[in-house]
């Protein structure tokens, strides 16, 4: 039940965020918007980590794990968000968000290729449904 509640909250938060971002992008460039957003997130993360007494855990993480998360942050948190903000600024939110949300297709492909995960019939059907949805939204 907890997982379901967390997923519903995630969907609501992620679903509402593009509306705020579209409004915020009216008068600023995507790069400026991303910088402001990232600084805000970093401040809130540091405060949260401090309040939870977990700030010192950052210094116990090994170099490989740090490199993985830094690379992921650059890919998704910087480059991905920058291109997404550019598309959001230029296009209709109702078209941009669903197409950007097709990233599970890339994840599914890479998880088979890199993580050697299996391809199942339900995953294949889900992938085809995502592709069909993208085609309908375009």
DODRENPA-911407 format. One record per residue (C-alpha): residue number from 1; residue in one letter; x, y, z. Coordinates in nm, 3 decimals. Example, Ala and Ser with C-alpha at 12.3 -4.5 7.8 and 13.67 -1.06 7.14 Angstrom:
<pt resi="1" resn="A" X="1.230" Y="-0.450" Z="0.780"/>
<pt resi="2" resn="S" X="1.367" Y="-0.106" Z="0.714"/>
This chain:
<pt resi="1" resn="X" X="0.000" Y="0.000" Z="0.000"/>
<pt resi="2" resn="X" X="0.284" Y="0.239" Z="0.082"/>
<pt resi="3" resn="X" X="0.437" Y="0.190" Z="-0.263"/>
<pt resi="4" resn="X" X="0.103" Y="0.271" Z="-0.427"/>
<pt resi="5" resn="X" X="0.065" Y="0.592" Z="-0.221"/>
<pt resi="6" resn="X" X="0.421" Y="0.697" Z="-0.304"/>
<pt resi="7" resn="X" X="0.362" Y="0.633" Z="-0.675"/>
<pt resi="8" resn="X" X="0.038" Y="0.834" Z="-0.672"/>
<pt resi="9" resn="X" X="0.216" Y="1.123" Z="-0.499"/>
<pt resi="10" resn="X" X="0.499" Y="1.098" Z="-0.754"/>
<pt resi="11" resn="X" X="0.253" Y="1.112" Z="-1.044"/>
<pt resi="12" resn="X" X="0.073" Y="1.414" Z="-0.896"/>
<pt resi="13" resn="X" X="0.398" Y="1.601" Z="-0.823"/>
<pt resi="14" resn="X" X="0.552" Y="1.518" Z="-1.163"/>
<pt resi="15" resn="X" X="0.223" Y="1.593" Z="-1.335"/>
<pt resi="16" resn="X" X="0.182" Y="1.937" Z="-1.177"/>
<pt resi="17" resn="X" X="0.545" Y="2.044" Z="-1.211"/>
<pt resi="18" resn="X" X="0.540" Y="2.104" Z="-1.591"/>
<pt resi="19" resn="X" X="0.257" Y="2.355" Z="-1.546"/>
<pt resi="20" resn="X" X="0.473" Y="2.559" Z="-1.307"/>
<pt resi="21" resn="X" X="0.774" Y="2.519" Z="-1.535"/>
<pt resi="22" resn="X" X="0.582" Y="2.634" Z="-1.842"/>
<pt resi="23" resn="X" X="0.465" Y="2.943" Z="-1.651"/>
<pt resi="24" resn="X" X="0.818" Y="3.012" Z="-1.528"/>
<pt resi="25" resn="X" X="0.971" Y="2.973" Z="-1.874"/>
<pt resi="26" resn="X" X="0.770" Y="3.265" Z="-2.014"/>
<pt resi="27" resn="X" X="1.035" Y="3.523" Z="-1.929"/>
<pt resi="28" resn="X" X="1.359" Y="3.328" Z="-1.887"/>
<pt resi="29" resn="X" X="1.577" Y="3.101" Z="-2.096"/>
<pt resi="30" resn="X" X="1.575" Y="2.727" Z="-2.034"/>
<pt resi="31" resn="X" X="1.932" Y="2.741" Z="-1.899"/>
<pt resi="32" resn="X" X="1.850" Y="3.016" Z="-1.648"/>
<pt resi="33" resn="X" X="1.535" Y="2.828" Z="-1.544"/>
<pt resi="34" resn="X" X="1.730" Y="2.506" Z="-1.496"/>
<pt resi="35" resn="X" X="1.996" Y="2.682" Z="-1.290"/>
<pt resi="36" resn="X" X="1.738" Y="2.841" Z="-1.059"/>
<pt resi="37" resn="X" X="1.555" Y="2.509" Z="-1.026"/>
<pt resi="38" resn="X" X="1.875" Y="2.319" Z="-0.950"/>
<pt resi="39" resn="X" X="1.992" Y="2.568" Z="-0.687"/>
<pt resi="40" resn="X" X="1.653" Y="2.547" Z="-0.518"/>
<pt resi="41" resn="X" X="1.661" Y="2.168" Z="-0.520"/>
<pt resi="42" resn="X" X="2.020" Y="2.160" Z="-0.388"/>
<pt resi="43" resn="X" X="1.932" Y="2.392" Z="-0.098"/>
<pt resi="44" resn="X" X="1.624" Y="2.188" Z="-0.005"/>
<pt resi="45" resn="X" X="1.821" Y="1.863" Z="-0.031"/>
<pt resi="46" resn="X" X="2.097" Y="1.992" Z="0.198"/>
<pt resi="47" resn="X" X="1.845" Y="2.117" Z="0.454"/>
<pt resi="48" resn="X" X="1.655" Y="1.787" Z="0.441"/>
<pt resi="49" resn="X" X="1.974" Y="1.582" Z="0.476"/>
<pt resi="50" resn="X" X="2.083" Y="1.800" Z="0.768"/>
<pt resi="51" resn="X" X="1.747" Y="1.772" Z="0.945"/>
<pt resi="52" resn="X" X="1.748" Y="1.395" Z="0.902"/>
<pt resi="53" resn="X" X="2.105" Y="1.366" Z="1.028"/>
<pt resi="54" resn="X" X="2.223" Y="1.208" Z="0.703"/>
<pt resi="55" resn="X" X="2.455" Y="1.480" Z="0.572"/>
<pt resi="56" resn="X" X="2.769" Y="1.294" Z="0.683"/>
<pt resi="57" resn="X" X="2.663" Y="0.987" Z="0.479"/>
<pt resi="58" resn="X" X="2.761" Y="1.175" Z="0.164"/>
<pt resi="59" resn="X" X="3.125" Y="1.147" Z="0.271"/>
<pt resi="60" resn="X" X="3.106" Y="0.766" Z="0.305"/>
<pt resi="61" resn="X" X="3.003" Y="0.698" Z="-0.056"/>
<pt resi="62" resn="X" X="3.272" Y="0.535" Z="-0.269"/>
<pt resi="63" resn="X" X="3.419" Y="0.706" Z="-0.577"/>
<pt resi="64" resn="X" X="3.253" Y="0.469" Z="-0.829"/>
<pt resi="65" resn="X" X="2.907" Y="0.537" Z="-0.689"/>
<pt resi="66" resn="X" X="2.974" Y="0.910" Z="-0.684"/>
<pt resi="67" resn="X" X="3.086" Y="0.897" Z="-1.049"/>
<pt resi="68" resn="X" X="2.771" Y="0.703" Z="-1.146"/>
<pt resi="69" resn="X" X="2.542" Y="0.958" Z="-0.980"/>
<pt resi="70" resn="X" X="2.736" Y="1.257" Z="-1.114"/>
<pt resi="71" resn="X" X="2.713" Y="1.116" Z="-1.467"/>
<pt resi="72" resn="X" X="2.342" Y="1.044" Z="-1.418"/>
<pt resi="73" resn="X" X="2.293" Y="1.397" Z="-1.287"/>
<pt resi="74" resn="X" X="2.469" Y="1.548" Z="-1.588"/>
<pt resi="75" resn="X" X="2.268" Y="1.332" Z="-1.829"/>
<pt resi="76" resn="X" X="1.921" Y="1.364" Z="-1.675"/>
<pt resi="77" resn="X" X="1.942" Y="1.654" Z="-1.433"/>
<pt resi="78" resn="X" X="2.134" Y="1.889" Z="-1.661"/>
<pt resi="79" resn="X" X="2.128" Y="1.792" Z="-2.029"/>
<pt resi="80" resn="X" X="1.791" Y="1.616" Z="-2.022"/>
<pt resi="81" resn="X" X="1.623" Y="1.892" Z="-1.824"/>
<pt resi="82" resn="X" X="1.782" Y="2.161" Z="-2.044"/>
<pt resi="83" resn="X" X="1.649" Y="2.002" Z="-2.362"/>
<pt resi="84" resn="X" X="1.313" Y="1.939" Z="-2.194"/>
<pt resi="85" resn="X" X="1.286" Y="2.303" Z="-2.081"/>
<pt resi="86" resn="X" X="1.375" Y="2.414" Z="-2.435"/>
<pt resi="87" resn="X" X="1.095" Y="2.199" Z="-2.577"/>
<pt resi="88" resn="X" X="0.854" Y="2.309" Z="-2.303"/>
<pt resi="89" resn="X" X="0.927" Y="2.675" Z="-2.369"/>
<pt resi="90" resn="X" X="0.873" Y="2.633" Z="-2.744"/>
<pt resi="91" resn="X" X="0.587" Y="2.385" Z="-2.753"/>
<pt resi="92" resn="X" X="0.249" Y="2.299" Z="-2.607"/>
<pt resi="93" resn="X" X="0.278" Y="2.141" Z="-2.263"/>
<pt resi="94" resn="X" X="0.012" Y="1.885" Z="-2.353"/>
<pt resi="95" resn="X" X="0.233" Y="1.760" Z="-2.638"/>
<pt resi="96" resn="X" X="0.581" Y="1.806" Z="-2.492"/>
<pt resi="97" resn="X" X="0.527" Y="1.628" Z="-2.161"/>
<pt resi="98" resn="X" X="0.381" Y="1.301" Z="-2.297"/>
<pt resi="99" resn="X" X="0.653" Y="1.272" Z="-2.561"/>
<pt resi="100" resn="X" X="0.929" Y="1.350" Z="-2.309"/>
<pt resi="101" resn="X" X="0.773" Y="1.092" Z="-2.079"/>
<pt resi="102" resn="X" X="0.851" Y="0.816" Z="-2.329"/>
<pt resi="103" resn="X" X="1.196" Y="0.780" Z="-2.173"/>
<pt resi="104" resn="X" X="1.095" Y="0.433" Z="-2.041"/>
<pt resi="105" resn="X" X="1.142" Y="0.313" Z="-2.399"/>
<pt resi="106" resn="X" X="1.508" Y="0.409" Z="-2.381"/>
<pt resi="107" resn="X" X="1.534" Y="0.256" Z="-2.034"/>
<pt resi="108" resn="X" X="1.374" Y="-0.069" Z="-2.149"/>
<pt resi="109" resn="X" X="1.608" Y="-0.096" Z="-2.448"/>
<pt resi="110" resn="X" X="1.919" Y="-0.017" Z="-2.243"/>
<pt resi="111" resn="X" X="1.817" Y="-0.247" Z="-1.958"/>
<pt resi="112" resn="X" X="1.807" Y="-0.538" Z="-2.203"/>
<pt resi="113" resn="X" X="2.129" Y="-0.432" Z="-2.372"/>
<pt resi="114" resn="X" X="2.340" Y="-0.335" Z="-2.068"/>
<pt resi="115" resn="X" X="2.178" Y="-0.499" Z="-1.765"/>
<pt resi="116" resn="X" X="2.087" Y="-0.818" Z="-1.957"/>
<pt resi="117" resn="X" X="1.725" Y="-0.803" Z="-1.839"/>
<pt resi="118" resn="X" X="1.482" Y="-1.030" Z="-2.018"/>
<pt resi="119" resn="X" X="1.220" Y="-0.924" Z="-2.269"/>
<pt resi="120" resn="X" X="0.877" Y="-1.044" Z="-2.161"/>
<pt resi="121" resn="X" X="0.547" Y="-1.037" Z="-2.347"/>
<pt resi="122" resn="X" X="0.393" Y="-0.781" Z="-2.106"/>
<pt resi="123" resn="X" X="0.698" Y="-0.552" Z="-2.146"/>
<pt resi="124" resn="X" X="0.680" Y="-0.584" Z="-2.523"/>
<pt resi="125" resn="X" X="0.309" Y="-0.500" Z="-2.521"/>
<pt resi="126" resn="X" X="0.372" Y="-0.205" Z="-2.289"/>
<pt resi="127" resn="X" X="0.646" Y="-0.079" Z="-2.520"/>
<pt resi="128" resn="X" X="0.416" Y="-0.100" Z="-2.820"/>
<pt resi="129" resn="X" X="0.145" Y="0.087" Z="-2.628"/>
<pt resi="130" resn="X" X="0.392" Y="0.365" Z="-2.543"/>
<pt resi="131" resn="X" X="0.491" Y="0.393" Z="-2.908"/>
<pt resi="132" resn="X" X="0.122" Y="0.407" Z="-3.006"/>
<pt resi="133" resn="X" X="0.059" Y="0.678" Z="-2.748"/>
<pt resi="134" resn="X" X="0.348" Y="0.888" Z="-2.879"/>
<pt resi="135" resn="X" X="0.213" Y="0.853" Z="-3.231"/>
<pt resi="136" resn="X" X="-0.133" Y="0.971" Z="-3.115"/>
<pt resi="137" resn="X" X="0.005" Y="1.274" Z="-2.925"/>
<pt resi="138" resn="X" X="0.240" Y="1.398" Z="-3.197"/>
